[in-house]
Structures are given as structure tokens and as C-alpha cells.
Amino acid sequence: MSRIASIYICQSCGAQTRQFFGKCSNCGDWNSIIEQVDSSLNNRRKKSSSNSWKEPISLLSEPITSLKETVLDRLTSGYSEFDRVLGGGLVPGSLVLVGGDPGIGKSTLLLQSATAMAVKQSVLYVSAEESAQQVRLRWKRLKGSESNLHLLAETNLELVLRELEALKPAVAIIDSIQALNNENLSGAPGSVGQVKECASALQQLAKQQNTSLFLVGHVTKEGMLAGPKVLEHLVDVVLTFEGDRHASHRLLRAVKNRYGATHELGIFEMEGDGLSEVTNPSEIFLNRKATVGVATIVACEGSRCLAVDLQALISATTYASPRRTATGIEINRLHQILAVLEKHLGFSLSRHDCYLAVAGGLTVEEPAADLAIATAVVSSHKGLLLPQGTVLIGELGLGGQLRPVSQLPQRLQEAQRLGFERAIFPSGSGLTKMKPELNLELHEVSNIGEALNIALGVNLDIDENYRNLFK
């Protein structure tokens, strides 16, 4: 009789081995490896032994050119910000994974969206963490209206699949995938094996009956999605819901999207009766008053342009190694910009602490913010006020030169819409044809020195007094 095959899975990282170890060789955690029956290998053995005498079956594939093209109408989520991040709406039969910190508002967002979608089609909300009465209390607080929204409070995967097969909803929400339990598997709910098998079973059923499925996922203390990495590969869309719980606004980002652009951004505001959309998000990140050490950029998050204030504070230090702190900007990027300012313009920043922050808690990853960061640092270092209504866009090279950035016409149009009067950006951007259309004072510069001359109203190349001031 053949022996049942087993594998050993690490509950922390999902690494698989054929032998038990007390310490995982992949992540280094102790006592995190458990034994699990390898059902796939056992099934292959049974099939190979039973079908060894049969003739090979015919091919099931067909040429891709012979397939008929079908048009799938996307389902609206009830919120334009949600649809933007999804790529224009919810694709029937797709799997969407929504992750975020505890208490950030994942369940609130999905319950509001489920109520809005249930007006036109059937929606099933599976609550695996709260009772039905608890969900109803939250639904009532969110001012839910009469709709075709069904509620199931259950953690047994078999019962959930049975309800999905019987109801055949257009949209289903599982809150959360870590709380479901497959009784045929060993291990507690939320373990690597349980999450993997539960998600795989839900995916097969959703694809079979063309049901759009939302999965709520937990995150670890490092901010990563909990569970095996195969969970993110399994789904079609991965969304992260983030924000400071002490602030009112929330950011919905697309990390992976098979049906739309990635790195899209949707902005919501948490109010007493739930989440509401922010129609003009640039107002959240802008301070209309001119302040020393503050510069404005227009950042692009997917197809959306946002005007954001960058704040810098430079202060002298008595310690040998100055402190560098960046919030919302990569710290290595800040180090490079400070080195360029000290090398090519003679600023003594190595004897000063530098604190940099993006207003509103937004994270800016693109290099188009380099010029604004450098201007904010110089403004704070020398106490020079940046005139109001100026926007700075450009990537700073290590030689002090400025490089063009992508989507510059869209950025300038957003700056004009918000009432900015002057824009400073790298030369060679090809905006000659757009100048008559823009009601902005445009300044094309080639290096950081020229940009500071125009932005701060000084002349580093000509005025000897300012040259001595900056040494």
C-alpha cells in the first residue's frame, strides 16, 4: 500500500519542505512549521495508477484566433473613487483582495459599496468575524436602504460555498478570508494552508458561476498582506486601504490590477455616517498661505494629478552626525538631494538636521518631487519665502541638472485649475504647442541653480552677495 504524501509548511512565510525542521530555513522563525497532507500529489498518484492503461484523450485547446470575443459590462461599485481604482468598475467573475490596518475602514467601505450595488443586482455579504446583528447595526448606522443585500454570518467554508451555489449572486464579499475554516484541513483558521485552500475553492466557484468576489485580507505588523504570497497571485486585483486613523481621510490604492492601471488612487473621508468621496483631493494636501520651507508639487498617482505641499525644516545641530528624517519620501532620495545641494551650490547641510514631510500623510515615490524638495530645503535653510502660487516639477540629477518628467501637460493643467500662477519645470519638455493654452507663467530651467534663482527671487550666478550668503 502506498504511503500518504505529506509536506511541511511554514505558517509565517509559506515555505514548503519535505522534511520537518524546528527552524524555517526561509524566514528563520522557530516552531512555525506544521505537517499537511499533500492532496495534489496523492491525487496525481491515484490518477496515474488508474489511468495508466487508458488511451490518451484528445486535446481540449483551440486556436486563440477562433475564440469569439465577448464584451463584459463592468459593474459599478456605487462610488466613482472605487471604480477609478478598479479600472472603471468591477469585472464579472474577478477576485479583488482588499487589505489594510485594523480599524481603517475596510468593512465599512465594502458594506457601503455592497448596499449600493444591491439596488440593481443580488449581493451576498459573508461575515466571518462579526455576528449578523453586529453587521446590521453597522449597516443601520451607515444609513443603508432597502436592497437585495443578503447577509450570512458563517466561518465554515463548505456552508459558504453551498450558499454561493444556491444564491448565485452577482457580487459576493468575504470578510475576511483569514477567518474562514476548511474542516478537511488541519490547522487553525488564518494559517497558510487554510488561507490558500479557502481562497482557491472560492476562486474556482467564482469563475465557474461568474460571480465577482471581494476578499478582505489582514495585514502583518510590517504592513504586508498576511498569509501566503500565492494569495496575491491568485486574485485579479489587490487593493490597499491606508491612512492615519487619527486623520479623517483614507487612501485606496491599486497594487495589482489585471483589468486596469496599477498605482491608481482613490480618496475617501471618514465621517459619522461612513465613508464619503473626496471630490477635490488637492485641497487636503495644500496650504494656500506662503510659508518658509514649503514648496508645492503636482504628483501623479496613476491617471490622477494631485497638488501636494512638501515641508522642510533645517536646523543646526551640535552632534557629529546630523539627523535625517523623511515622512512620505524615500530617505535615500533625500540624502541624494542634500548631497547635490552641498556639492554644487555650497550649502553647509552636513552640519544641520533635516526634517522632510509630505502634507496630508500622502506617500510620493516619483522623482518629479526632487525640485520641490530641494527648493523647500533651501527656503528653510536660509529663511527665504517662496512666493505664493508657484509649483515646481522636475527630477534632479546627481550633477545638478534637471530632467524632464512624464505627464507634464496634465500636471500643468491641474496647477492651472487650482489657481497657480507660475510653474517651474525642466527644459526640453516639448510644451511649445501648449503655451497658448496654459494661463501660467512658465519657466523652463536646465539646472538647480537656475530654478532656485527664479523660485526664491535670488541670483546665484550673478549676485555676489547671495553667492557669499550660500557658502
C-alpha positions as CSV (number, residue, x, y, z in Angstrom):
1,M,0.0,0.0,0.0
2,S,1.4,3.4,-1.0
3,R,2.2,5.9,1.8
4,I,0.3,9.1,2.1
5,A,2.5,12.0,1.0
6,S,2.9,14.9,3.4
7,I,4.6,18.3,3.2
8,Y,5.7,20.7,5.9
9,I,4.6,24.4,5.6
10,C,5.9,27.4,7.5
11,Q,3.0,29.4,8.9
12,S,5.0,32.6,8.8
13,C,6.2,32.7,5.2
14,G,4.5,29.8,3.4
15,A,7.8,28.0,2.5
16,Q,7.4,24.2,1.8
17,T,9.7,21.4,2.6
18,R,9.6,17.6,2.5
19,Q,11.2,17.3,5.9
20,F,10.4,18.7,9.3
21,F,12.7,21.4,10.8
22,G,12.4,23.2,14.0
23,K,13.5,26.5,12.3
24,C,12.3,27.7,8.9
25,S,15.3,28.0,6.5
26,N,13.5,30.7,4.6
27,C,12.3,33.3,7.2
28,G,14.2,32.0,10.3
29,D,11.1,31.6,12.6
30,W,11.2,28.8,15.2
31,N,8.3,26.3,15.7
32,S,6.3,27.7,12.7
33,I,6.4,24.5,10.5
34,I,3.4,22.2,10.5
35,E,2.6,19.0,8.6
36,Q,0.0,18.9,6.0
37,V,-1.2,16.2,3.6
38,D,-0.2,16.9,0.0
39,S,-3.6,16.2,-1.6
40,S,-2.4,17.3,-5.1
41,L,0.4,14.7,-5.1
42,N,-1.9,11.9,-3.8
43,N,-4.5,12.7,-6.4
44,R,-1.9,12.6,-9.2
45,R,-0.8,9.2,-7.9
46,K,-4.3,7.9,-7.9
47,K,-5.0,9.2,-11.4
48,S,-1.7,7.9,-12.8
49,S,-2.4,4.4,-11.4
50,S,-6.0,4.2,-12.5
51,N,-5.4,5.8,-16.0
52,S,-2.2,4.0,-16.9
53,W,-3.9,1.6,-19.2
54,K,-6.2,4.1,-20.9
55,E,-5.5,5.7,-24.3
56,P,-4.6,9.5,-24.3
57,I,-7.6,11.8,-24.6
58,S,-8.0,14.4,-27.4
59,L,-6.7,17.9,-27.0
60,L,-9.1,20.4,-25.3
61,S,-7.3,23.6,-26.5
62,E,-8.2,25.6,-29.6
63,P,-6.5,28.3,-31.6
64,I,-6.9,31.7,-30.0
65,T,-8.0,33.3,-33.3
66,S,-11.1,31.0,-33.4
67,L,-12.3,32.2,-29.9
68,K,-15.3,34.5,-30.0
69,E,-14.9,37.9,-28.4
70,T,-17.3,38.7,-25.7
71,V,-18.0,42.1,-24.1
72,L,-18.2,42.1,-20.3
73,D,-20.0,45.1,-18.9
74,R,-18.3,46.3,-15.7
75,L,-20.4,46.6,-12.5
76,T,-20.4,49.9,-10.8
77,S,-19.5,49.8,-7.1
78,G,-21.6,52.9,-6.3
79,Y,-18.6,55.1,-5.8
80,S,-16.6,56.8,-8.6
81,E,-13.4,56.7,-6.5
82,F,-13.8,53.0,-6.0
83,D,-14.5,52.5,-9.7
84,R,-11.4,54.6,-10.6
85,V,-9.1,52.3,-8.6
86,L,-10.7,49.2,-10.0
87,G,-10.1,50.4,-13.6
88,G,-13.6,51.6,-14.5
89,G,-15.7,49.2,-12.5
90,L,-15.9,45.6,-11.2
91,V,-15.3,42.9,-13.9
92,P,-17.7,40.0,-13.6
93,G,-16.0,36.9,-12.3
94,S,-13.0,38.7,-10.9
95,L,-11.4,38.3,-7.5
96,V,-10.5,41.5,-5.6
97,L,-8.3,41.4,-2.4
98,V,-8.7,44.4,-0.1
99,G,-6.1,44.8,2.7
100,G,-5.4,47.4,5.3
101,D,-4.7,48.0,9.0
102,P,-7.2,47.0,11.6
103,G,-10.0,49.6,12.1
104,I,-9.0,51.6,8.9
105,G,-12.5,51.1,7.4
106,K,-12.3,48.1,5.1
107,S,-15.5,46.6,6.2
108,T,-17.2,50.0,6.2
109,L,-16.2,50.6,2.6
110,L,-17.3,47.2,1.3
111,L,-20.6,47.3,3.3
112,Q,-21.4,50.7,1.8
113,S,-20.5,49.5,-1.7
114,A,-22.5,46.3,-1.2
115,T,-25.6,48.3,-0.3
116,A,-25.2,50.5,-3.3
117,M,-24.6,47.6,-5.7
118,A,-27.5,45.5,-4.3
119,V,-30.0,48.0,-5.7
120,K,-29.5,46.6,-9.2
121,Q,-28.2,43.0,-8.6
122,S,-28.0,40.5,-5.8
123,V,-25.1,40.8,-3.4
124,L,-24.0,38.4,-0.7
125,Y,-22.1,39.7,2.3
126,V,-20.4,36.9,4.3
127,S,-19.3,38.0,7.8
128,A,-16.8,35.6,9.3
129,E,-15.7,37.9,12.1
130,E,-18.9,39.5,13.3
131,S,-22.4,38.2,14.0
132,A,-25.3,39.1,11.8
133,Q,-26.7,41.5,14.4
134,Q,-23.4,43.4,14.6
135,V,-23.3,43.8,10.9
136,R,-26.9,45.0,10.8
137,L,-26.1,47.6,13.5
138,R,-23.2,49.0,11.4
139,W,-25.4,48.8,8.2
140,K,-28.1,50.9,10.0
141,R,-25.5,53.4,11.2
142,L,-24.4,53.8,7.6
143,K,-28.0,54.6,6.6
144,G,-28.5,51.5,4.5
145,S,-31.6,51.4,2.4
146,E,-33.8,48.5,1.3
147,S,-32.0,46.5,-1.3
148,N,-31.3,42.9,-2.5
149,L,-28.4,42.5,0.0
150,H,-28.1,39.1,1.7
151,L,-26.2,38.6,4.9
152,L,-24.5,35.3,6.1
153,A,-22.5,35.1,9.3
154,E,-20.5,31.9,8.9
155,T,-16.9,30.6,9.1
156,N,-17.4,27.1,7.6
157,L,-16.1,27.2,4.0
158,E,-18.4,24.4,2.9
159,L,-21.5,26.2,4.1
160,V,-20.3,29.4,2.4
161,L,-19.7,27.6,-0.9
162,R,-23.2,26.0,-0.6
163,E,-24.8,29.4,-0.1
164,L,-22.9,30.8,-3.1
165,E,-24.1,28.0,-5.3
166,A,-27.7,28.3,-4.2
167,L,-27.9,32.1,-4.4
168,K,-25.6,32.7,-7.4
169,P,-25.1,36.4,-6.5
170,A,-23.5,38.9,-8.9
171,V,-21.2,40.1,-6.2
172,A,-20.0,38.4,-3.0
173,I,-17.9,39.8,-0.1
174,I,-15.9,37.6,2.2
175,D,-14.9,39.4,5.4
176,S,-12.4,38.0,6.0
177,I,-10.5,35.3,4.2
178,Q,-8.3,34.6,7.3
179,A,-11.4,33.8,9.4
180,L,-12.8,31.0,7.1
181,N,-12.1,27.4,8.1
182,N,-11.9,24.3,5.9
183,E,-12.8,21.3,8.1
184,N,-11.0,18.9,5.8
185,L,-7.6,20.5,6.6
186,S,-5.6,20.6,9.7
187,G,-4.5,23.9,11.1
188,A,-6.2,26.9,12.7
189,P,-8.1,29.5,10.6
190,G,-5.7,32.0,9.2
191,S,-2.8,29.6,8.8
192,V,-1.1,29.4,5.5
193,G,-2.7,26.1,4.4
194,Q,-6.2,27.3,5.4
195,V,-6.0,30.6,3.6
196,K,-4.6,29.0,0.5
197,E,-7.2,26.3,0.2
198,C,-10.1,28.5,1.1
199,A,-9.1,31.2,-1.5
200,S,-8.6,28.5,-4.1
201,A,-12.0,27.0,-3.6
202,L,-13.7,30.4,-3.7
203,Q,-11.9,31.3,-6.8
204,Q,-13.0,28.1,-8.6
205,L,-16.6,28.7,-7.8
206,A,-16.5,32.4,-8.6
207,K,-15.0,31.8,-12.0
208,Q,-17.5,29.0,-12.7
209,Q,-20.6,31.0,-12.0
210,N,-19.2,34.4,-13.0
211,T,-19.5,36.0,-9.5
212,S,-17.4,39.0,-8.6
213,L,-15.7,38.2,-5.3
214,F,-14.2,40.6,-2.7
215,L,-11.8,39.1,-0.2
216,V,-10.9,41.1,2.9
217,G,-7.3,40.3,4.0
218,H,-5.4,41.1,7.2
219,V,-2.0,42.7,7.3
220,T,1.0,42.0,9.4
221,K,2.8,44.4,11.7
222,E,5.1,45.3,8.8
223,G,2.1,46.3,6.7
224,M,2.3,43.4,4.3
225,L,-0.7,41.2,3.5
226,A,-0.9,38.3,5.8
227,G,-1.0,34.7,4.6
228,P,0.9,33.0,1.7
229,K,2.2,35.0,-1.2
230,V,0.2,32.8,-3.5
231,L,-3.0,34.6,-2.3
232,E,-1.9,37.8,-4.1
233,H,-1.0,35.8,-7.2
234,L,-4.4,34.0,-7.1
235,V,-6.6,37.1,-7.2
236,D,-7.0,39.6,-10.1
237,V,-6.9,42.8,-8.2
238,V,-5.0,43.8,-5.0
239,L,-6.1,46.9,-3.2
240,T,-4.7,48.5,-0.1
241,F,-6.8,50.8,2.2
242,E,-4.5,53.0,4.2
243,G,-4.4,56.2,6.2
244,D,-3.8,57.6,9.6
245,R,-6.5,56.6,12.0
246,H,-6.1,59.9,13.7
247,A,-6.9,61.7,10.5
248,S,-10.2,61.6,8.6
249,H,-9.1,60.8,5.1
250,R,-8.4,57.4,3.7
251,L,-6.4,56.3,0.6
252,L,-7.4,53.4,-1.6
253,R,-4.5,52.2,-3.8
254,A,-4.3,49.6,-6.6
255,V,-1.2,47.5,-6.2
256,K,-2.1,44.8,-8.8
257,N,-4.8,45.1,-11.4
258,R,-5.3,42.7,-14.4
259,Y,-8.1,44.9,-15.8
260,G,-6.8,48.4,-15.3
261,A,-3.8,50.6,-14.4
262,T,-1.8,50.0,-11.2
263,H,-0.9,52.7,-8.7
264,E,-4.3,54.3,-9.1
265,L,-5.5,56.3,-6.0
266,G,-9.0,56.8,-4.6
267,I,-9.5,59.2,-1.7
268,F,-12.3,59.0,0.9
269,E,-13.1,60.8,4.1
270,M,-14.4,59.1,7.3
271,E,-17.4,60.8,8.7
272,G,-20.0,59.9,11.3
273,D,-22.3,58.0,8.9
274,G,-19.5,56.3,7.0
275,L,-17.1,57.0,4.2
276,S,-17.7,59.8,1.7
277,E,-15.8,60.5,-1.6
278,V,-13.5,63.5,-1.8
279,T,-14.3,65.4,-5.0
280,N,-11.3,67.8,-4.8
281,P,-8.5,65.9,-3.1
282,S,-5.9,68.5,-3.8
283,E,-7.4,70.8,-1.1
284,I,-6.5,68.2,1.5
285,F,-2.7,68.4,0.8
286,L,-2.5,72.2,0.1
287,N,-1.8,75.1,2.3
288,R,-2.8,78.3,0.5
289,K,-0.5,80.5,2.7
290,A,3.1,81.2,1.7
291,T,5.4,79.7,4.4
292,V,9.1,79.4,4.7
293,G,10.3,75.8,3.9
294,V,7.1,74.8,2.0
295,A,7.1,74.1,-1.7
296,T,4.3,72.7,-3.9
297,I,4.4,69.9,-6.5
298,V,1.9,68.2,-8.7
299,A,2.3,64.5,-8.2
300,C,0.7,61.8,-10.5
301,E,-1.0,58.8,-8.9
302,G,-2.0,56.7,-11.8
303,S,-4.2,58.8,-14.1
304,R,-4.8,61.4,-11.3
305,C,-2.8,64.5,-10.7
306,L,-2.6,65.9,-7.1
307,A,-1.1,69.1,-5.9
308,V,0.8,68.4,-2.7
309,D,2.8,70.6,-0.2
310,L,6.3,69.4,0.8
311,Q,7.5,70.7,4.1
312,A,11.2,71.0,5.1
313,L,12.8,72.1,8.3
314,I,16.6,72.7,8.5
315,S,18.1,73.4,11.9
316,A,21.7,73.5,13.2
317,T,22.9,70.5,15.2
318,T,25.6,70.2,17.9
319,Y,26.1,66.5,17.2
320,A,28.7,65.0,14.9
321,S,26.2,63.2,12.7
322,P,23.1,65.3,11.8
323,R,19.7,63.7,11.8
324,R,17.7,63.0,8.6
325,T,14.0,62.2,8.8
326,A,11.6,61.8,5.9
327,T,7.9,61.2,6.0
328,G,6.2,60.3,2.8
329,I,9.5,60.5,0.8
330,E,12.2,57.8,0.5
331,I,15.0,58.7,2.8
332,N,17.7,57.7,0.3
333,R,16.2,60.2,-2.1
334,L,16.5,63.0,0.5
335,H,20.2,62.1,1.1
336,Q,21.0,62.4,-2.6
337,I,19.3,65.8,-2.9
338,L,21.1,67.1,0.1
339,A,24.4,65.9,-1.3
340,V,23.7,67.7,-4.6
341,L,22.9,71.0,-2.9
342,E,26.1,70.8,-0.8
343,K,28.3,69.7,-3.7
344,H,27.2,72.0,-6.4
345,L,25.8,75.1,-4.6
346,G,28.0,75.1,-1.5
347,F,25.3,74.7,1.2
348,S,26.7,73.5,4.6
349,L,23.9,71.0,5.2
350,S,26.2,68.4,6.7
351,R,26.1,70.4,10.0
352,H,22.3,70.7,10.0
353,D,19.4,68.4,10.9
354,C,16.9,67.9,8.1
355,Y,13.2,67.0,8.5
356,L,11.0,66.5,5.5
357,A,7.3,65.6,5.4
358,V,4.6,65.4,2.8
359,A,1.4,67.2,3.9
360,G,-1.7,65.0,4.5
361,G,0.1,61.7,5.0
362,L,0.5,61.0,1.3
363,T,3.4,59.0,0.0
364,V,5.2,60.4,-3.0
365,E,7.5,57.9,-4.8
366,E,8.1,59.5,-8.1
367,P,11.3,61.6,-8.8
368,A,9.3,64.6,-10.1
369,A,9.3,65.9,-6.5
370,D,13.1,66.4,-6.4
371,L,13.0,70.1,-7.5
372,A,10.3,70.9,-4.9
373,I,12.3,69.1,-2.1
374,A,15.5,71.0,-3.0
375,T,13.6,74.3,-3.0
376,A,11.9,73.7,0.3
377,V,15.3,72.7,1.9
378,V,17.0,75.9,0.7
379,S,14.0,78.0,1.7
380,S,14.1,76.7,5.2
381,H,17.9,76.8,5.4
382,K,18.2,80.5,4.5
383,G,14.8,81.7,5.7
384,L,13.7,82.7,2.2
385,L,10.0,82.8,1.4
386,L,8.7,81.0,-1.7
387,P,6.2,83.2,-3.4
388,Q,2.6,82.0,-3.3
389,G,1.1,80.4,-6.4
390,T,4.3,78.7,-7.5
391,V,4.5,75.0,-8.5
392,L,7.8,73.1,-9.0
393,I,8.1,69.9,-11.1
394,G,11.3,68.2,-12.0
395,E,13.8,65.4,-11.4
396,L,17.2,66.3,-10.0
397,G,20.3,64.6,-11.3
398,L,23.5,64.0,-9.4
399,G,25.2,66.6,-11.5
400,G,22.7,69.3,-10.5
401,Q,20.9,69.1,-13.9
402,L,17.1,68.9,-14.1
403,R,15.5,66.1,-16.2
404,P,12.0,66.2,-17.8
405,V,9.2,64.1,-16.1
406,S,6.2,62.3,-17.6
407,Q,2.7,63.6,-17.9
408,L,3.9,67.3,-17.6
409,P,0.9,68.7,-19.6
410,Q,-1.6,67.1,-17.3
411,R,0.3,68.4,-14.2
412,L,0.3,71.9,-15.5
413,Q,-3.4,71.8,-16.4
414,E,-4.1,70.6,-12.8
415,A,-2.0,73.5,-11.5
416,Q,-3.9,76.0,-13.6
417,R,-7.2,74.6,-12.4
418,L,-6.2,75.1,-8.8
419,G,-5.3,78.7,-9.4
420,F,-1.5,78.6,-9.5
421,E,0.2,81.4,-11.4
422,R,3.7,80.2,-12.0
423,A,5.3,76.9,-12.9
424,I,9.0,76.0,-12.9
425,F,10.0,72.8,-14.7
426,P,12.9,71.3,-16.7
427,S,13.7,72.5,-20.2
428,G,13.2,70.2,-23.2
429,S,9.7,69.1,-22.2
430,G,8.2,70.0,-25.5
431,L,5.5,72.4,-24.3
432,T,5.8,74.9,-27.1
433,K,2.5,74.0,-28.6
434,M,0.7,74.1,-25.2
435,K,1.9,77.5,-24.1
436,P,-1.0,79.4,-25.6
437,E,-3.5,77.1,-23.9
438,L,-2.0,77.5,-20.4
439,N,-2.7,80.6,-18.4
440,L,0.5,80.2,-16.4
441,E,3.8,81.9,-16.2
442,L,6.1,79.1,-17.5
443,H,9.8,78.9,-16.6
444,E,12.0,76.2,-18.3
445,V,15.3,75.7,-16.5
446,S,18.2,73.4,-17.0
447,N,19.8,73.1,-13.6
448,I,19.0,73.5,-9.9
449,G,20.8,76.9,-9.7
450,E,18.5,78.5,-12.3
451,A,15.5,77.0,-10.6
452,L,16.4,78.5,-7.2
453,N,17.1,81.9,-8.9
454,I,13.6,82.0,-10.2
455,A,11.7,80.3,-7.4
456,L,13.3,82.3,-4.5
457,G,14.0,85.5,-6.3
458,V,17.8,85.4,-5.9
459,N,20.6,85.1,-8.5
460,L,23.2,82.6,-7.5
461,D,25.1,83.0,-10.7
462,I,25.4,86.9,-10.8
463,D,24.8,88.4,-7.4
464,E,28.0,88.1,-5.4
465,N,26.3,88.9,-2.1
466,Y,23.9,85.9,-2.5
467,R,26.9,83.8,-3.6
468,N,28.6,84.6,-0.3
469,L,25.4,84.0,1.6
470,F,25.1,80.5,0.3
471,K,28.6,79.4,1.1
